[in-house]
Amino acid sequence: MAITLMVVGAIALVWVAVALSFCALRRCTFHQAFLLVPIAIWHRLGVSGGANLRGKPPVLYAVLHQSYLDPALMLSLLPDDTLHILDEQSARSIWLEPWREMARTIAFNPEHFFVSRRLVRHLKGNGRLAVYLPDGIEPDTKPYRLYRAVARIALRSGANVVTVSVRGSRHTLFAPAGAHSRFPLKGLRVAALEAKTIPELVEQSGDEKGSAAAALFNRVMEADTA
């Protein structure tokens, strides 16, 4: 019994020590860091462009949603004043409850997402907003409307856009059933690109007639291959 308590105590001390190091490294709260530790260790988490995750607001985080692990990671890594627009399953999932308690979350159906004045006002008030864009959306399809809506929200609010992809996420045990081959110990790397406004993304595309949605889509795909 004593040995068991010593082992548990040692694990707890290491957990707290790693969490405290994450607080300094990732500039997150202890609560965020504490819940990040098991994911980071199990999946050998790496972060590219970490400073972009905590840039000056207003900022809209466009996250490529490849698995149900992505919201947990974003709730741990993004500033705790970020408003997260979660899919219905992530908003109801019992195991995600400890992460959802760290920030404000709203459930939405991606098929009925529209340009909300409330979200525009939130961003104009120097807010932060995280929107999760379903994996596998292609241009000129019905689900692509989500990109149009998100791009309009960013454009109307004047917010900077940070596109984020969790590389390897679609191959974890948390990926949607049947979507991809799964590997329990799959390594993960969060890639967050530099913040840019929608007009800057359109200009960067080099297409004078390019749409805001197309510019956002290309930027999200860029994050996924960064």
C-alpha positions in Angstrom: 0.0 0.0 0.0 2.8 2.4 0.9 4.6 1.6 -2.4 1.4 2.3 -4.3 0.9 5.6 -2.6 4.6 6.6 -3.3 4.1 5.7 -7.0 0.9 7.7 -7.2 2.5 10.6 -5.4 5.5 10.5 -7.8 3.2 10.5 -10.8 1.2 13.4 -9.5 4.4 15.4 -8.8 5.7 14.8 -12.3 2.3 15.7 -13.8 2.2 19.0 -11.9 5.8 19.7 -12.8 5.1 19.1 -16.5 1.9 21.2 -16.3 3.8 24.1 -14.7 6.4 23.9 -17.5 3.6 24.1 -20.1 2.2 27.1 -18.3 5.4 29.0 -19.0 6.1 27.5 -22.4 2.5 27.8 -23.8 1.4 30.8 -21.8 -1.7 28.9 -20.7 -3.5 28.6 -17.4 -2.6 25.8 -15.0 -6.0 24.2 -15.6 -5.4 24.1 -19.4 -1.8 22.8 -18.9 -2.9 20.1 -16.4 -5.4 18.6 -18.9 -2.9 19.0 -21.8 -0.2 16.9 -20.1 -1.6 13.4 -20.9 -2.4 14.2 -24.5 0.9 15.9 -25.0 2.9 12.9 -23.6 0.8 10.1 -25.1 0.9 11.7 -28.6 4.4 13.3 -28.4 2.7 16.7 -29.1 4.7 19.3 -31.1 3.5 22.8 -31.8 4.6 24.9 -34.8 3.7 28.6 -34.8 2.7 28.6 -31.1 3.0 32.3 -30.8 0.3 32.6 -33.5 -2.2 30.9 -31.2 -2.0 33.8 -28.7 -1.8 36.8 -31.0 -3.6 40.1 -30.5 -7.4 40.1 -30.9 -9.7 40.3 -32.6 -8.8 36.9 -34.0 -10.8 34.1 -35.6 -9.2 30.7 -35.3 -10.2 28.5 -38.3 -9.4 25.0 -37.1 -9.5 22.0 -39.5 -11.6 19.5 -37.5 -10.2 16.1 -38.2 -11.0 14.3 -34.9 -12.8 14.7 -31.6 -9.4 15.3 -30.0 -9.0 18.6 -31.8 -11.4 20.6 -29.6 -9.6 19.3 -26.4 -6.3 20.5 -27.8 -7.6 23.9 -28.8 -9.4 24.4 -25.4 -6.0 23.7 -23.8 -3.8 25.8 -26.2 -5.9 28.8 -27.1 -6.5 31.7 -24.7 -9.2 30.9 -22.1 -11.3 33.9 -23.3 -11.8 32.3 -26.7 -15.4 31.5 -27.7 -15.4 28.0 -29.2 -18.1 27.0 -31.8 -18.3 23.2 -31.3 -20.0 20.6 -33.4 -23.0 19.0 -31.6 -21.1 15.8 -30.7 -18.2 17.6 -29.1 -20.6 19.9 -27.3 -22.3 16.9 -25.7 -19.4 14.5 -25.2 -19.0 13.5 -21.6 -15.2 13.0 -21.7 -14.8 16.5 -23.1 -16.6 18.2 -20.2 -13.4 19.0 -18.2 -12.1 20.8 -21.3 -15.3 22.6 -22.0 -15.3 24.1 -18.5 -12.2 26.1 -19.4 -13.8 28.3 -21.9 -17.2 29.5 -23.4 -18.6 27.1 -25.9 -21.6 27.1 -28.3 -22.9 24.1 -30.1 -23.8 24.4 -33.8 -24.9 22.4 -36.8 -22.4 23.0 -39.6 -25.2 22.5 -42.2 -27.1 25.5 -40.7 -24.2 27.8 -39.8 -24.8 31.4 -40.9 -23.3 34.9 -40.6 -24.3 35.7 -37.0 -24.4 39.4 -35.9 -23.6 38.2 -32.4 -20.4 36.6 -33.5 -19.4 39.7 -35.5 -20.0 41.9 -32.5 -18.0 39.5 -30.3 -15.0 39.8 -32.6 -15.4 43.6 -33.0 -15.2 43.8 -29.2 -11.7 42.5 -29.4 -12.9 38.9 -28.9 -11.5 35.6 -29.9 -13.5 33.0 -31.8 -12.6 29.4 -32.7 -14.6 27.7 -35.5 -14.1 24.1 -36.4 -14.3 23.4 -40.1 -15.2 19.7 -40.9 -12.5 17.7 -42.6 -13.0 16.7 -46.3 -15.1 19.7 -47.4 -14.5 20.5 -51.1 -15.3 23.7 -53.1 -18.5 23.9 -55.1 -20.3 21.6 -52.6 -23.1 22.3 -50.2 -20.9 22.0 -47.0 -18.6 24.7 -48.6 -21.1 27.3 -47.5 -19.5 27.0 -44.0 -16.3 28.5 -45.5 -18.3 31.4 -47.0 -20.0 32.1 -43.7 -16.8 32.0 -41.7 -15.0 34.2 -44.2 -17.8 36.8 -44.1 -17.7 36.9 -40.3 -14.0 37.5 -40.4 -14.4 40.1 -43.1 -17.2 42.1 -41.5 -15.5 42.1 -38.1 -12.1 43.0 -39.4 -10.6 40.1 -37.4 -7.3 38.5 -38.1 -7.5 34.8 -39.2 -5.3 32.1 -37.8 -5.7 28.8 -39.5 -4.8 25.7 -37.5 -4.4 22.0 -38.3 -3.5 19.2 -35.9 -1.3 17.0 -38.1 -1.9 13.3 -37.5 -5.2 13.9 -35.7 -7.2 12.1 -38.4 -5.3 8.9 -37.7 -5.8 8.8 -33.9 -8.4 6.7 -32.1 -10.5 9.9 -31.8 -11.1 10.2 -35.5 -14.6 9.6 -36.9 -15.4 5.9 -37.3 -14.2 4.5 -40.7 -12.6 7.7 -41.8 -8.9 6.7 -41.7 -6.6 4.0 -40.4 -6.0 4.5 -36.7 -2.8 4.3 -34.6 -3.1 4.6 -30.8 0.3 6.2 -30.4 0.1 8.5 -33.5 2.3 11.6 -33.0 0.6 15.0 -33.3 1.8 18.4 -34.4 -0.3 21.5 -34.2 0.4 23.9 -37.1 -0.8 27.5 -36.6 -0.1 29.9 -39.5 0.6 33.6 -39.1 -2.5 35.8 -38.6 -3.8 37.5 -41.7 -7.0 39.4 -42.5 -9.3 38.1 -45.3 -8.3 41.0 -47.7 -4.7 40.0 -47.1 -5.4 36.4 -47.8 -7.3 37.3 -51.0 -4.3 39.5 -52.1 -1.9 36.7 -51.2 -3.8 34.3 -53.5 -2.9 36.5 -56.5 -6.4 36.2 -57.9 -7.9 39.6 -58.2 -11.4 38.1 -58.6 -10.8 35.5 -55.9 -13.4 35.0 -53.2 -13.0 35.4 -49.5 -14.1 31.8 -49.0 -11.6 30.5 -51.6 -8.8 32.4 -49.8 -9.8 31.0 -46.5 -10.1 27.5 -47.8 -6.6 27.7 -49.4 -5.2 29.0 -46.1 -6.7 26.1 -44.2 -5.2 23.6 -46.6 -1.9 25.4 -46.3 -2.0 24.8 -42.6 -2.8 21.2 -43.1 0.4 20.7 -45.2 2.7 23.1 -43.3 
